[in-house]
Amino acid sequence: MVLLDGGLTEEQRGRLAPHVRLVPGPEGVPPGFLAPYGPVLEPAAIAIVLDADIIVTRSLAALVEDARRGRLVAVMNDPPNDDRFFPAWRAALSLGELRRRPYVNAGQLVIPAAIGARIYDPWMSGQGAIGTEPSGDGTRPSRYFRRTFVQSANLDDPFYFVDQDVLNAVLAAELEDDELVILEHRLAPHPPFKGLELVDEASLVCRFADGAEPFLLHHTMGKPWLEATAANVYSRLVSRLLLGPDVAVRLESHELPLRLRGGPIGRADRRRAAAQAAIAREARRQLGRFGIRSRLAAWRRKRDATGA
């Protein structure tokens, strides 16, 4: 297993080194742009590319078999962002003709080497084309990067989702329909994991009411170890995977936020975190309701365009 190091501390490297192959990420590449560099730096016949915030809940053997047949395996993004497509991707990234198909999440991919050889270069160069955040020398970000969720943007901007939009543009240009396997979103769901039940915490078995079991859980946006979030299937498994006696890299309880610990204090803090998260969601809803976010975004775009 390869872990691309995008900024680990020495202490973290020391803990992980006995269990994974640590590969330093390239200098100057933001962490959010690192996904294609892992399989480029450490080639393999089949590359399973996963974000660090993903929990694998069952065997990926079926997905690997699809890749052995020469197809890239991806997971459809969550609705309503499962049909995202912009003809403007073509000119911005200097791509060929684009084929419209379901929009996939960039956090989990199974890539055969032959397809990887066709997509890694345009994927990496495309990320370079939209630019990165300004550096300490005062360099301004590209006009595309200013229209992403990291800066001031809305969903109508073609690179709102940054690297994920680049990936989907490249797949639309480079691959035929029969070279893709696109799984339904609930096989690698995002929060709030609606309808998903944790059946067996010890073996990580999760299941929907109709018996479907996801391959992965992906905690997009706010991470439960970094900020207050409502407890869910994922946060329960995070605690189990970091504190369980049978895991390879085990943390001590005091190294986790209270909301991820066991016992009455942990339960109390989970209630507090859920309330705090609910208040934050309502505040964001109200901002959107009154158009404040849209007006702020428009003001920032005008400011960036004029340099004021």
C-alpha positions as CSV (number, residue, x, y, z in Angstrom):
1,M,0.0,0.0,0.0
2,V,1.3,3.4,-1.0
3,L,0.5,6.6,0.9
4,L,1.4,9.9,-0.8
5,D,2.7,12.2,1.8
6,G,1.2,15.7,1.3
7,G,2.4,17.2,4.5
8,L,2.7,14.6,7.4
9,T,4.6,15.5,10.5
10,E,7.7,13.5,11.5
11,E,5.7,11.9,14.3
12,Q,2.9,10.8,11.9
13,R,5.5,9.4,9.5
14,G,7.0,7.4,12.2
15,R,3.7,5.8,13.1
16,L,2.7,5.0,9.5
17,A,6.1,3.9,8.1
18,P,5.9,0.3,9.3
19,H,2.6,-0.2,7.7
20,V,2.6,1.6,4.3
21,R,5.1,2.8,1.7
22,L,5.4,6.5,2.2
23,V,6.0,8.5,-1.0
24,P,6.8,12.2,-0.8
25,G,4.4,14.3,-2.8
26,P,5.9,16.6,-5.4
27,E,7.0,20.1,-4.3
28,G,4.6,22.9,-4.9
29,V,1.5,20.7,-5.6
30,P,-1.4,21.5,-3.3
31,P,-2.8,18.4,-1.4
32,G,-6.0,18.6,-3.3
33,F,-4.2,18.1,-6.6
34,L,-2.1,15.0,-5.5
35,A,-4.4,12.2,-6.6
36,P,-2.9,11.4,-10.0
37,Y,0.7,11.6,-8.7
38,G,0.5,8.5,-6.6
39,P,0.0,6.0,-9.5
40,V,2.5,8.0,-11.6
41,L,5.2,7.9,-9.0
42,E,4.4,4.3,-8.0
43,P,3.1,2.5,-11.2
44,A,0.9,-0.6,-10.9
45,A,-1.1,-2.8,-13.2
46,I,-4.2,-1.7,-11.3
47,A,-4.2,1.5,-9.2
48,I,-6.8,1.9,-6.5
49,V,-6.8,5.7,-5.8
50,L,-8.5,6.7,-2.6
51,D,-8.8,10.0,-0.7
52,A,-7.4,9.8,2.9
53,D,-10.9,10.4,4.3
54,I,-12.3,7.2,2.9
55,I,-13.3,4.1,4.9
56,V,-13.3,0.8,2.9
57,T,-16.1,-1.3,4.3
58,R,-15.9,-4.4,2.1
59,S,-13.7,-6.1,-0.4
60,L,-12.9,-4.2,-3.6
61,A,-12.2,-7.4,-5.6
62,A,-15.2,-7.0,-7.9
63,L,-14.0,-3.5,-8.8
64,V,-10.5,-4.7,-9.5
65,E,-11.9,-7.3,-11.8
66,D,-13.7,-4.6,-13.8
67,A,-10.3,-2.8,-14.1
68,R,-8.6,-6.0,-15.2
69,R,-11.0,-6.0,-18.2
70,G,-9.6,-2.6,-19.2
71,R,-12.2,-0.3,-17.6
72,L,-11.8,2.6,-15.2
73,V,-14.2,2.3,-12.2
74,A,-15.6,5.4,-10.6
75,V,-18.6,6.4,-8.4
76,M,-21.3,8.8,-9.5
77,N,-21.3,12.0,-7.5
78,D,-24.2,12.7,-5.1
79,P,-27.4,14.3,-6.6
80,P,-28.0,17.0,-7.7
81,N,-24.3,17.1,-8.8
82,D,-24.5,13.9,-10.7
83,D,-25.2,15.5,-14.1
84,R,-22.6,18.2,-14.1
85,F,-21.1,19.1,-17.5
86,F,-19.6,22.2,-19.1
87,P,-18.6,22.6,-22.8
88,A,-16.2,25.3,-21.6
89,W,-14.0,22.6,-20.1
90,R,-12.7,21.8,-23.6
91,A,-11.1,25.1,-24.4
92,A,-10.0,25.9,-20.9
93,L,-8.1,22.6,-20.7
94,S,-7.1,22.2,-24.3
95,L,-9.0,18.9,-24.7
96,G,-10.7,17.2,-27.6
97,E,-14.4,16.6,-28.1
98,L,-16.3,16.0,-24.8
99,R,-18.8,13.1,-24.3
100,R,-21.5,13.9,-21.8
101,R,-21.9,11.2,-19.2
102,P,-22.6,10.9,-15.4
103,Y,-20.4,13.1,-13.2
104,V,-18.1,11.1,-10.9
105,N,-16.4,11.8,-7.6
106,A,-12.7,12.1,-7.7
107,G,-12.1,10.5,-4.3
108,Q,-12.2,6.9,-5.3
109,L,-11.0,5.4,-8.6
110,V,-9.8,2.1,-9.8
111,I,-7.6,2.6,-12.8
112,P,-5.9,0.1,-15.1
113,A,-2.4,1.1,-16.2
114,A,-3.4,1.4,-19.9
115,I,-6.1,3.9,-19.2
116,G,-3.9,5.7,-16.6
117,A,-1.3,6.3,-19.3
118,R,-3.9,8.2,-21.2
119,I,-5.4,10.3,-18.4
120,Y,-2.7,11.2,-15.9
121,D,-0.9,13.8,-18.0
122,P,-4.0,15.7,-19.1
123,W,-5.3,15.4,-15.5
124,M,-2.2,16.9,-14.0
125,S,-1.7,19.6,-16.7
126,G,-5.4,20.5,-16.4
127,Q,-5.0,21.1,-12.7
128,G,-2.1,23.3,-13.5
129,A,-4.2,25.2,-16.0
130,I,-6.8,26.2,-13.4
131,G,-4.1,27.3,-11.1
132,T,-3.6,27.3,-7.3
133,E,-3.9,29.7,-4.5
134,P,-1.7,32.8,-4.5
135,S,1.8,32.3,-3.1
136,G,3.7,34.4,-0.7
137,D,5.3,36.4,-3.5
138,G,1.9,38.0,-4.3
139,T,1.1,36.0,-7.4
140,R,-2.6,36.1,-8.1
141,P,-4.5,32.9,-8.7
142,S,-5.6,32.1,-12.2
143,R,-9.0,33.4,-13.4
144,Y,-10.3,29.8,-13.2
145,F,-9.1,29.2,-9.7
146,R,-10.9,32.4,-8.5
147,R,-14.1,30.8,-9.7
148,T,-13.9,27.7,-7.4
149,F,-15.5,26.9,-4.1
150,V,-12.1,27.7,-2.5
151,Q,-12.5,31.3,-3.5
152,S,-15.7,33.1,-4.7
153,A,-17.9,31.0,-6.9
154,N,-21.2,29.3,-7.4
155,L,-22.2,25.9,-8.9
156,D,-22.6,27.5,-12.3
157,D,-18.8,28.0,-12.5
158,P,-17.2,25.2,-14.6
159,F,-14.4,24.7,-12.1
160,Y,-16.3,25.1,-8.9
161,F,-15.2,21.6,-7.8
162,V,-11.6,22.3,-8.8
163,D,-9.7,19.0,-9.4
164,Q,-12.9,17.0,-9.6
165,D,-14.1,19.1,-12.5
166,V,-10.8,18.7,-14.2
167,L,-11.0,14.9,-13.8
168,N,-14.5,14.7,-15.3
169,A,-13.4,16.9,-18.2
170,V,-10.5,14.6,-18.9
171,L,-12.6,11.5,-18.7
172,A,-15.2,13.1,-21.0
173,A,-12.5,13.8,-23.6
174,E,-10.2,10.7,-23.3
175,L,-12.5,7.7,-22.7
176,E,-15.2,5.9,-24.6
177,D,-18.3,4.8,-22.8
178,D,-17.3,1.1,-22.8
179,E,-14.1,2.1,-21.0
180,L,-15.9,3.3,-17.9
181,V,-17.8,1.5,-15.1
182,I,-19.8,4.1,-13.1
183,L,-21.2,2.9,-9.8
184,E,-24.3,4.4,-8.2
185,H,-23.6,7.0,-5.5
186,R,-24.9,4.9,-2.6
187,L,-22.1,2.4,-3.1
188,A,-19.7,5.1,-1.8
189,P,-22.0,7.5,-0.1
190,H,-21.4,10.9,1.5
191,P,-22.9,12.5,4.6
192,P,-25.5,12.3,5.9
193,F,-25.5,8.7,4.8
194,K,-29.3,8.7,4.7
195,G,-30.8,5.2,5.1
196,L,-27.5,3.5,5.8
197,E,-27.3,1.3,8.9
198,L,-24.2,0.1,10.7
199,V,-24.9,-3.6,11.0
200,D,-21.7,-4.8,12.5
201,E,-19.2,-2.3,13.9
202,A,-16.4,-5.0,14.4
203,S,-16.5,-6.0,10.7
204,L,-17.5,-2.6,9.3
205,V,-20.7,-4.0,7.7
206,C,-23.0,-1.3,6.6
207,R,-26.3,-1.9,4.8
208,F,-29.3,-0.1,3.2
209,A,-32.8,-1.4,3.8
210,D,-32.9,-3.2,0.5
211,G,-29.7,-5.2,1.4
212,A,-27.3,-3.1,-0.7
213,E,-23.9,-2.7,0.9
214,P,-21.5,0.1,0.0
215,F,-17.9,-0.5,-0.8
216,L,-16.7,2.8,0.8
217,L,-17.8,5.6,3.0
218,H,-16.5,9.1,2.0
219,H,-16.8,12.0,4.4
220,T,-16.7,15.0,2.1
221,M,-16.6,18.6,3.4
222,G,-16.3,19.0,7.2
223,K,-14.4,16.2,8.8
224,P,-15.6,14.8,12.2
225,W,-12.0,14.9,13.6
226,L,-11.6,18.6,12.7
227,E,-14.9,20.2,13.4
228,A,-18.3,19.7,15.0
229,T,-20.4,17.4,12.9
230,A,-23.5,15.3,13.6
231,A,-22.7,11.7,14.6
232,N,-23.2,9.2,11.8
233,V,-22.2,5.8,10.5
234,Y,-18.8,7.2,9.4
235,S,-17.9,8.9,12.7
236,R,-18.8,5.7,14.6
237,L,-16.4,3.7,12.4
238,V,-13.7,6.3,12.7
239,S,-13.6,5.8,16.4
240,R,-13.6,2.0,16.0
241,L,-10.8,2.2,13.4
242,L,-8.6,4.5,15.5
243,L,-9.2,3.0,19.0
244,G,-10.0,-0.6,18.4
245,P,-7.6,-3.2,19.9
246,D,-7.3,-5.0,16.5
247,V,-6.1,-2.1,14.3
248,A,-2.6,-1.8,12.9
249,V,-2.2,1.9,13.9
250,R,-3.9,2.5,17.2
251,L,-4.3,5.9,18.8
252,E,-4.9,6.7,22.5
253,S,-8.3,8.0,23.4
254,H,-6.9,11.4,24.6
255,E,-5.5,12.0,21.0
256,L,-9.1,12.3,19.6
257,P,-11.7,15.0,20.2
258,L,-14.1,14.3,22.9
259,R,-16.9,13.7,20.4
260,L,-15.1,10.7,19.0
261,R,-14.4,9.0,22.3
262,G,-16.4,6.5,24.2
263,G,-18.1,6.8,27.6
264,P,-20.6,9.4,29.0
265,I,-18.3,12.4,28.3
266,G,-18.0,11.3,24.7
267,R,-21.8,10.9,24.3
268,A,-22.4,14.3,25.9
269,D,-19.9,16.0,23.5
270,R,-21.5,14.3,20.5
271,R,-24.8,15.9,21.5
272,R,-23.1,19.3,21.8
273,A,-21.4,18.8,18.4
274,A,-24.6,17.8,16.7
275,A,-26.3,21.0,18.1
276,Q,-23.4,23.1,17.0
277,A,-23.5,21.6,13.5
278,A,-27.2,22.2,13.2
279,I,-26.8,25.9,14.1
280,A,-24.1,26.2,11.5
281,R,-26.3,24.6,8.8
282,E,-29.2,26.9,9.6
283,A,-26.9,29.9,9.4
284,R,-25.7,28.9,6.0
285,R,-29.3,28.3,4.9
286,Q,-30.3,31.7,6.0
287,L,-27.4,33.3,4.1
288,G,-28.5,31.5,1.0
289,R,-32.1,32.4,1.5
290,F,-31.5,36.1,1.6
291,G,-28.9,36.0,-1.2
292,I,-26.1,37.2,1.0
293,R,-23.7,34.5,-0.2
294,S,-24.5,35.3,-3.9
295,R,-23.9,39.0,-3.4
296,L,-20.7,38.4,-1.5
297,A,-19.5,36.1,-4.3
298,A,-20.4,38.7,-7.0
299,W,-18.6,41.4,-5.1
300,R,-15.4,39.3,-4.8
301,R,-15.5,38.5,-8.5
302,K,-15.7,42.2,-9.3
303,R,-12.9,42.9,-6.9
304,D,-10.7,40.3,-8.4
305,A,-11.5,41.4,-12.0
306,T,-10.6,45.1,-11.2
307,G,-7.7,44.3,-8.9
308,A,-9.2,46.7,-6.3
